[in-house]
């Protein structure tokens, strides 16, 4: 019984591809397992077919991105996409997923007045929340009574999560990133004032 006997066909394909990529050839044990299931030519044909399908999916995804940024609707995009390898249902699923994903990313990056207002509110709230949490930790542990700059790291993380919760946008958004930085600077000021 070989090491590869319990591998699924997909696991065999991945092992074969990894060995070809990193060693330049497959081990004899892997080749024996492949030939016990099918011929090497059939196995390589399956690999080429999978690569073709992956390349086709990537081509379709690139076209979906173009249609989205050209302001085409999902239906227009779907009607313009053609493939010999992917079914209409697979293309429809790709269009739905990618339009949703791109829309979320675009919305997340959008800096509008609402995001600015919520970021400002976050700047007012986050430093107090993170400072209170860190002060509670300092006094409960008693070992960190003297302020250390490494405490700004958890302060930054807490500030980010508070501001993210308020704005509902990630740090990829410029306003959220700047607000988190400002809130952390305010933490530094609080810590310095506390020490003095």
Residue frames as qw, qx, qy, qz and C-alpha x, y, z in Angstrom:
[[0.000, 0.890, 0.456, 0.000, 0.00, 0.00, 0.00],
 [0.465, 0.322, -0.006, 0.825, 1.57, 3.25, -1.12],
 [0.143, -0.308, -0.354, 0.872, 1.52, 6.60, 0.63],
 [0.237, 0.138, -0.239, -0.932, -0.73, 8.01, -2.12],
 [0.139, -0.240, -0.932, -0.234, -3.30, 5.20, -2.11],
 [0.076, -0.631, -0.686, 0.355, -5.71, 7.12, 0.12],
 [0.028, -0.335, 0.112, 0.935, -5.37, 10.35, -1.86],
 [0.549, 0.649, 0.430, -0.304, -8.38, 11.53, -3.84],
 [0.662, 0.477, 0.344, 0.465, -7.90, 12.18, -7.55],
 [0.084, 0.955, 0.030, 0.283, -7.72, 15.92, -6.89],
 [0.571, -0.752, 0.308, 0.117, -5.10, 15.37, -4.16],
 [0.803, 0.012, 0.416, 0.427, -3.06, 13.33, -6.63],
 [0.446, 0.758, 0.226, 0.419, -3.29, 16.13, -9.17],
 [0.202, -0.960, 0.129, -0.147, -2.12, 18.70, -6.61],
 [0.731, -0.503, 0.393, 0.242, 0.74, 16.46, -5.47],
 [0.746, 0.312, 0.385, 0.445, 1.79, 15.83, -9.07],
 [0.259, 0.887, 0.113, 0.365, 1.70, 19.55, -9.93],
 [0.420, -0.878, 0.227, -0.013, 3.66, 20.46, -6.79],
 [0.787, -0.286, 0.425, 0.344, 6.33, 17.89, -7.50],
 [0.624, 0.532, 0.324, 0.472, 6.64, 18.99, -11.13],
 [0.035, 0.959, 0.034, 0.278, 6.84, 22.65, -10.08],
 [0.424, -0.840, 0.330, -0.073, 9.38, 22.20, -7.28],
 [0.678, -0.373, 0.599, 0.206, 11.38, 19.10, -8.24],
 [0.247, 0.520, -0.572, -0.584, 10.98, 19.05, -11.99],
 [0.502, 0.046, -0.808, -0.305, 9.60, 15.50, -11.95],
 [0.773, -0.394, 0.028, -0.496, 7.18, 13.32, -10.01],
 [0.340, -0.448, 0.810, -0.164, 8.37, 10.61, -7.63],
 [0.284, 0.095, -0.908, -0.293, 8.19, 7.00, -8.73],
 [0.043, 0.277, 0.871, -0.404, 5.72, 6.19, -5.95],
 [0.353, 0.500, 0.230, -0.756, 3.33, 8.91, -7.14],
 [0.391, 0.371, -0.582, -0.609, 3.65, 7.78, -10.77],
 [0.141, -0.028, -0.989, -0.022, 2.86, 4.21, -9.74],
 [0.197, 0.422, 0.686, -0.559, -0.30, 5.32, -7.93],
 [0.387, 0.504, -0.118, -0.763, -1.37, 7.38, -10.96],
 [0.375, 0.281, -0.762, -0.446, -0.83, 4.50, -13.37],
 [0.021, 0.150, 0.966, -0.209, -2.72, 2.13, -11.07],
 [0.303, 0.540, 0.508, -0.599, -5.78, 4.37, -11.51],
 [0.593, 0.770, 0.162, -0.169, -5.41, 5.51, -15.13],
 [0.768, 0.296, 0.090, 0.561, -2.78, 6.07, -17.75],
 [0.391, -0.426, -0.057, 0.814, -0.30, 8.91, -17.35],
 [0.094, 0.191, 0.466, 0.859, -1.56, 10.46, -20.59],
 [0.299, -0.663, -0.610, -0.313, -5.17, 10.51, -19.33],
 [0.494, -0.638, -0.350, 0.475, -4.01, 11.96, -16.03],
 [0.309, -0.235, 0.155, 0.908, -2.10, 14.74, -17.78],
 [0.055, -0.411, -0.583, -0.699, -5.12, 15.38, -20.02],
 [0.385, -0.737, -0.554, 0.041, -7.26, 15.85, -16.90],
 [0.437, -0.519, -0.117, 0.725, -4.70, 18.34, -15.56],
 [0.177, 0.037, 0.391, 0.903, -4.68, 20.27, -18.85],
 [0.199, -0.598, -0.650, -0.426, -8.49, 20.31, -18.88],
 [0.430, -0.731, -0.420, 0.324, -8.54, 21.74, -15.33],
 [0.358, -0.337, 0.098, 0.865, -5.99, 24.39, -16.29],
 [0.045, 0.300, 0.564, 0.768, -8.13, 25.30, -19.33],
 [0.315, -0.722, -0.596, -0.159, -11.23, 25.67, -17.16],
 [0.459, -0.630, -0.231, 0.582, -9.32, 27.78, -14.61],
 [0.270, -0.110, 0.296, 0.909, -7.97, 30.02, -17.37],
 [0.099, -0.492, -0.627, -0.596, -11.48, 30.37, -18.79],
 [0.394, -0.751, -0.505, 0.159, -12.91, 31.30, -15.36],
 [0.410, -0.484, -0.026, 0.772, -10.18, 33.93, -14.95],
 [0.137, 0.153, 0.478, 0.854, -10.94, 35.35, -18.40],
 [0.241, -0.657, -0.632, -0.333, -14.65, 35.54, -17.58],
 [0.451, -0.692, -0.359, 0.434, -13.87, 37.23, -14.23],
 [0.321, -0.235, 0.171, 0.901, -11.72, 39.84, -15.98],
 [0.042, -0.364, -0.574, -0.733, -14.56, 40.54, -18.41],
 [0.361, -0.718, -0.595, 0.010, -17.04, 40.81, -15.53],
 [0.407, -0.541, -0.157, 0.719, -14.80, 43.43, -13.92],
 [0.159, 0.011, 0.384, 0.909, -14.70, 45.39, -17.19],
 [0.202, -0.542, -0.655, -0.487, -18.49, 45.23, -17.56],
 [0.413, -0.694, -0.499, 0.315, -19.00, 46.34, -13.95],
 [0.326, -0.500, -0.007, 0.802, -16.73, 49.36, -14.30],
 [0.030, 0.122, 0.527, 0.840, -18.34, 50.18, -17.65],
 [0.388, 0.101, 0.363, -0.841, -21.63, 50.46, -15.68],
 [0.503, -0.021, -0.712, -0.490, -23.21, 47.45, -17.40],
 [0.737, -0.313, 0.239, -0.549, -26.01, 45.72, -15.51],
 [0.507, -0.254, 0.822, -0.048, -25.70, 42.09, -14.47],
 [0.741, 0.448, 0.475, -0.155, -28.09, 41.09, -17.24],
 [0.475, 0.841, -0.224, -0.132, -26.11, 43.02, -19.87],
 [0.140, -0.646, 0.750, 0.013, -22.89, 41.49, -18.63],
 [0.642, -0.016, 0.757, -0.118, -24.40, 38.01, -18.68],
 [0.724, 0.619, 0.261, -0.158, -25.66, 38.45, -22.23],
 [0.349, 0.851, -0.386, -0.074, -22.22, 39.57, -23.43],
 [0.328, -0.543, 0.772, -0.038, -20.25, 36.72, -21.80],
 [0.899, 0.272, -0.223, -0.261, -19.66, 33.62, -23.89],
 [0.280, -0.561, 0.778, -0.042, -17.72, 30.47, -23.08],
 [0.723, 0.213, -0.591, -0.289, -17.16, 27.09, -24.69],
 [0.416, 0.139, -0.831, 0.343, -15.99, 25.56, -21.40],
 [0.079, 0.118, 0.657, -0.740, -18.35, 27.02, -18.79],
 [0.000, 0.561, 0.808, 0.179, -22.11, 26.52, -18.69],
 [0.107, -0.642, -0.207, -0.730, -24.53, 29.46, -18.62],
 [0.671, -0.684, -0.272, -0.090, -25.35, 28.58, -15.00],
 [0.736, -0.263, -0.112, 0.614, -21.66, 28.75, -14.00],
 [0.281, 0.341, 0.131, 0.887, -21.30, 32.09, -15.77],
 [0.367, -0.718, -0.304, -0.508, -24.47, 33.39, -14.04],
 [0.747, -0.582, -0.232, 0.220, -23.07, 32.37, -10.63],
 [0.607, -0.028, -0.003, 0.794, -19.75, 34.09, -11.42],
 [0.040, 0.547, 0.225, 0.806, -21.55, 37.29, -12.48],
 [0.552, -0.733, -0.296, -0.263, -23.66, 37.32, -9.29],
 [0.775, -0.448, -0.155, 0.419, -20.68, 36.65, -7.01],
 [0.533, 0.079, 0.075, 0.839, -18.31, 39.10, -8.69],
 [0.071, -0.657, -0.256, -0.706, -20.82, 41.94, -9.00],
 [0.632, -0.731, -0.239, -0.097, -21.62, 41.57, -5.29],
 [0.770, -0.314, -0.057, 0.553, -17.94, 41.36, -4.33],
 [0.387, 0.308, 0.146, 0.857, -16.88, 44.34, -6.46],
 [0.250, -0.748, -0.283, -0.546, -19.82, 46.41, -5.20],
 [0.708, -0.663, -0.194, 0.145, -18.85, 45.70, -1.57],
 [0.677, -0.128, 0.033, 0.724, -15.24, 46.68, -2.25],
 [0.181, 0.497, 0.236, 0.816, -16.23, 49.88, -4.04],
 [0.443, -0.779, -0.275, -0.348, -18.64, 50.82, -1.23],
 [0.768, -0.497, -0.158, 0.372, -15.98, 50.06, 1.37],
 [0.556, 0.012, 0.096, 0.825, -13.49, 52.40, -0.33],
 [0.029, 0.725, 0.367, 0.582, -16.02, 55.19, -0.82],
 [0.297, -0.266, -0.421, 0.815, -15.30, 58.21, 1.40],
 [0.099, -0.651, -0.469, -0.589, -18.56, 60.13, 1.62],
 [0.200, -0.565, 0.226, -0.768, -19.93, 62.61, 4.15],
 [0.854, -0.403, -0.091, -0.317, -21.57, 59.82, 6.15],
 [0.883, 0.022, -0.287, 0.371, -18.26, 57.97, 6.45],
 [0.299, 0.457, -0.288, 0.787, -16.47, 61.17, 7.47],
 [0.490, -0.561, 0.096, -0.660, -19.09, 61.94, 10.13],
 [0.942, -0.296, -0.122, -0.103, -19.01, 58.40, 11.53],
 [0.744, 0.226, -0.316, 0.543, -15.19, 58.44, 11.48],
 [0.002, 0.553, -0.267, 0.789, -15.22, 61.66, 13.47],
 [0.753, -0.476, 0.037, -0.454, -17.61, 60.11, 15.98],
 [0.954, -0.030, -0.235, 0.186, -15.27, 57.12, 16.12],
 [0.448, 0.442, -0.353, 0.692, -12.31, 59.43, 16.86],
 [0.345, -0.561, 0.233, -0.716, -14.27, 60.80, 19.84],
 [0.880, -0.320, 0.056, -0.347, -15.31, 57.40, 21.22],
 [0.912, 0.203, -0.323, 0.151, -12.50, 54.96, 20.36],
 [0.340, 0.495, -0.545, 0.585, -9.64, 56.54, 22.39],
 [0.489, -0.439, 0.386, -0.647, -11.76, 56.54, 25.54],
 [0.965, -0.061, -0.028, -0.255, -12.82, 52.92, 25.06],
 [0.821, 0.310, -0.374, 0.298, -9.30, 51.69, 24.30],
 [0.094, 0.559, -0.503, 0.653, -7.76, 53.78, 27.10],
 [0.691, -0.386, 0.279, -0.543, -10.21, 52.40, 29.65],
 [0.989, 0.054, -0.129, -0.056, -9.53, 48.83, 28.53],
 [0.645, 0.426, -0.426, 0.469, -5.77, 49.32, 28.66],
 [0.172, -0.564, 0.447, -0.673, -5.90, 51.09, 32.05],
 [0.871, -0.280, 0.133, -0.382, -7.96, 48.21, 33.45],
 [0.933, 0.198, -0.240, 0.183, -5.35, 45.77, 32.15],
 [0.338, 0.574, -0.452, 0.593, -2.48, 47.83, 33.54],
 [0.375, -0.501, 0.433, -0.649, -3.97, 48.04, 37.02],
 [0.942, -0.158, 0.056, -0.291, -5.14, 44.43, 37.10],
 [0.885, 0.253, -0.268, 0.283, -1.70, 43.11, 36.14],
 [0.476, -0.863, 0.093, 0.140, 0.32, 45.66, 38.18],
 [0.745, -0.176, 0.330, 0.552, 3.41, 44.81, 36.16],
 [0.421, 0.464, 0.395, 0.673, 2.77, 47.44, 33.51],
 [0.183, -0.830, -0.355, 0.390, 2.31, 50.49, 35.73],
 [0.165, -0.573, 0.305, 0.742, 4.96, 52.46, 33.83],
 [0.668, 0.646, 0.128, -0.345, 3.77, 53.36, 30.33],
 [0.471, -0.234, 0.684, 0.506, 5.44, 51.56, 27.46],
 [0.333, 0.423, -0.322, -0.779, 4.98, 52.49, 23.83],
 [0.113, -0.002, -0.951, -0.288, 4.10, 48.91, 22.94],
 [0.197, 0.440, 0.742, -0.466, 0.72, 49.57, 24.60],
 [0.330, 0.478, -0.135, -0.803, -0.14, 51.68, 21.55],
 [0.182, 0.102, -0.880, -0.427, -0.43, 48.49, 19.49],
 [0.032, -0.424, -0.898, 0.117, -3.44, 47.10, 21.40],
 [0.132, 0.587, 0.285, -0.746, -4.81, 50.66, 21.56],
 [0.218, 0.341, -0.519, -0.753, -4.60, 50.90, 17.76],
 [0.158, -0.126, -0.949, -0.244, -6.33, 47.53, 17.36],
 [0.012, 0.535, 0.736, -0.416, -9.13, 48.43, 19.77],
 [0.157, 0.544, -0.004, -0.824, -9.55, 51.84, 18.10],
 [0.183, 0.171, -0.727, -0.640, -9.77, 50.20, 14.70],
 [0.123, -0.313, -0.939, -0.071, -12.47, 47.77, 15.78],
 [0.054, 0.601, 0.515, -0.609, -14.51, 50.52, 17.46],
 [0.193, 0.514, -0.227, -0.804, -14.26, 52.79, 14.39],
 [0.141, 0.043, -0.871, -0.469, -14.94, 49.88, 12.05],
 [0.011, -0.448, -0.872, 0.196, -18.06, 49.02, 14.04],
 [0.125, 0.645, 0.285, -0.698, -19.28, 52.63, 13.86],
 [0.239, 0.536, -0.380, -0.715, -18.51, 53.23, 10.16],
 [0.857, 0.225, 0.439, -0.148, -19.12, 49.66, 8.95],
 [0.648, 0.722, -0.238, 0.050, -16.04, 50.03, 6.73],
 [0.909, -0.186, -0.036, 0.370, -12.59, 48.48, 6.93],
 [0.403, -0.699, 0.181, 0.562, -9.16, 50.08, 7.22],
 [0.502, 0.240, 0.542, 0.630, -8.91, 50.01, 3.42],
 [0.057, 0.892, 0.371, 0.252, -11.12, 53.09, 3.58],
 [0.418, 0.412, -0.218, 0.780, -8.90, 56.17, 3.88],
 [0.363, -0.640, 0.057, -0.674, -11.18, 57.92, 6.39],
 [0.895, -0.421, -0.108, -0.101, -11.22, 54.87, 8.68],
 [0.806, 0.121, -0.221, 0.535, -7.45, 54.51, 8.45],
 [0.182, 0.507, -0.184, 0.822, -6.83, 58.16, 9.32],
 [0.582, -0.607, -0.023, -0.540, -9.43, 58.12, 12.09],
 [0.931, -0.279, -0.194, 0.131, -7.79, 55.08, 13.66],
 [0.617, 0.254, -0.224, 0.710, -4.39, 56.77, 13.52],
 [0.113, -0.586, 0.105, -0.795, -5.73, 59.97, 15.10],
 [0.778, -0.527, -0.117, -0.320, -7.49, 57.99, 17.82],
 [0.889, -0.112, -0.231, 0.380, -4.22, 56.21, 18.61],
 [0.334, 0.417, -0.199, 0.822, -2.39, 59.56, 18.83],
 [0.460, -0.611, 0.009, -0.644, -5.08, 60.67, 21.28],
 [0.915, -0.335, -0.222, 0.044, -4.37, 57.49, 23.29],
 [0.671, 0.182, -0.259, 0.670, -0.72, 58.49, 23.42],
 [0.051, -0.546, 0.127, -0.827, -1.69, 61.91, 24.76],
 [0.742, -0.534, -0.116, -0.388, -3.96, 60.30, 27.39],
 [0.907, -0.152, -0.258, 0.295, -1.16, 57.96, 28.48],
 [0.452, 0.330, -0.235, 0.795, 1.37, 60.79, 28.73],
 [0.315, -0.581, 0.053, -0.749, -1.06, 62.91, 30.75],
 [0.865, -0.426, -0.201, -0.171, -1.76, 59.97, 33.05],
 [0.800, 0.014, -0.294, 0.523, 1.94, 59.37, 33.70],
 [0.215, 0.369, -0.197, 0.883, 2.53, 63.06, 34.46]]
